[in-house]
Amino acid sequence: LGRANERDTIEQERREGENARKNLEARLEKSIKQSEERETERAAVLVQFADLQQAVEREQEKKRRARQETEREREARGVLEGKVHESEKALQVLRANLTQVESERTTERQEREK
């Protein structure tokens, strides 16, 4: 009877040890799986971050180009305004010359008529 109890106790301890080992293996597997899932999520976040960073860089480049284009347009407008101003001054000179020539012709005609 003593040996039977001893065998039962040993068998029970073996089963408990086996169950404990299986539980530890299951917890380890679960931990590994969770760690892999977190790593996958982390990798996905890094990819999203890289995509967002590239999108921001593209938008910054668009804005930089737009500013450059605006500056070129401003410079071109300044050049054109300068040319318009020069043309207006030249037109004033031509009008003054025309007025003077007409005045001289009128004076000449009046003198001839006398």
C-alpha positions in Angstrom: 0.0 0.0 0.0 2.9 2.4 0.8 4.5 1.7 -2.6 1.2 2.3 -4.4 0.8 5.6 -2.6 4.4 6.5 -3.4 3.8 5.6 -7.1 0.6 7.6 -7.1 2.3 10.6 -5.6 5.2 10.3 -8.1 2.7 10.0 -11.0 0.7 13.0 -9.7 3.9 15.0 -9.4 4.9 14.0 -12.9 1.5 15.0 -14.3 1.7 18.3 -12.4 5.2 18.9 -13.7 4.0 18.1 -17.2 1.0 20.4 -16.9 3.3 23.2 -15.5 5.7 22.7 -18.5 2.8 22.8 -20.9 1.5 26.0 -19.2 4.9 27.6 -19.4 5.2 26.6 -23.1 1.8 28.0 -23.9 2.6 31.3 -22.1 5.9 31.5 -23.9 4.2 30.9 -27.3 1.6 33.5 -26.4 4.3 36.0 -25.4 6.3 35.3 -28.6 3.1 35.8 -30.7 2.3 39.1 -29.0 5.9 40.2 -29.5 5.7 39.4 -33.2 2.3 41.2 -33.5 3.8 44.3 -31.8 6.8 44.1 -34.2 4.5 43.9 -37.2 2.4 46.8 -35.9 5.6 48.8 -35.3 6.8 48.1 -38.8 3.5 49.2 -40.2 3.6 52.4 -38.2 7.2 53.0 -39.5 6.0 52.6 -43.1 3.1 55.0 -42.5 5.4 57.5 -40.9 7.8 57.2 -43.9 4.8 57.7 -46.3 3.6 60.7 -44.3 7.1 62.2 -44.2 7.4 61.8 -48.0 4.0 63.4 -48.5 5.1 66.4 -46.3 8.3 66.7 -48.2 6.4 66.7 -51.5 4.0 69.4 -50.2 7.0 71.5 -49.0 8.6 71.2 -52.4 5.3 72.3 -54.1 5.1 75.3 -51.8 8.8 76.2 -52.5 8.2 76.0 -56.3 5.0 78.1 -56.0 7.0 80.7 -54.0 9.7 80.7 -56.7 7.1 81.0 -59.4 5.3 83.8 -57.6 8.7 85.6 -57.2 9.4 85.2 -60.9 6.0 86.5 -61.8 6.5 89.5 -59.5 9.9 90.2 -61.1 8.4 89.9 -64.6 5.5 92.2 -63.6 8.1 94.7 -62.3 9.9 94.6 -65.6 6.7 95.0 -67.6 5.6 97.9 -65.4 9.0 99.5 -66.0 8.6 99.1 -69.8 5.0 100.5 -69.6 6.3 103.5 -67.7 9.1 104.0 -70.2 6.6 103.7 -73.1 4.3 106.2 -71.4 7.2 108.7 -71.0 8.1 108.1 -74.7 4.5 108.7 -75.7 4.4 111.9 -73.7 7.6 113.1 -75.5 6.1 112.2 -78.9 2.8 114.1 -78.0 4.8 117.1 -76.9 6.8 116.9 -80.1 3.6 116.6 -82.2 2.1 119.5 -80.4 5.2 121.6 -81.0 5.3 120.5 -84.7 1.6 121.4 -85.1 2.1 124.7 -83.4 5.1 125.5 -85.7 3.0 124.5 -88.8 0.2 126.7 -87.6 2.6 129.6 -87.1 4.1 129.0 -90.5 0.7 128.9 -92.2 -0.4 132.0 -90.4 2.7 133.8 -91.5 2.2 132.7 -95.1 -1.4 133.9 -95.0 -0.3 137.4 -94.0 
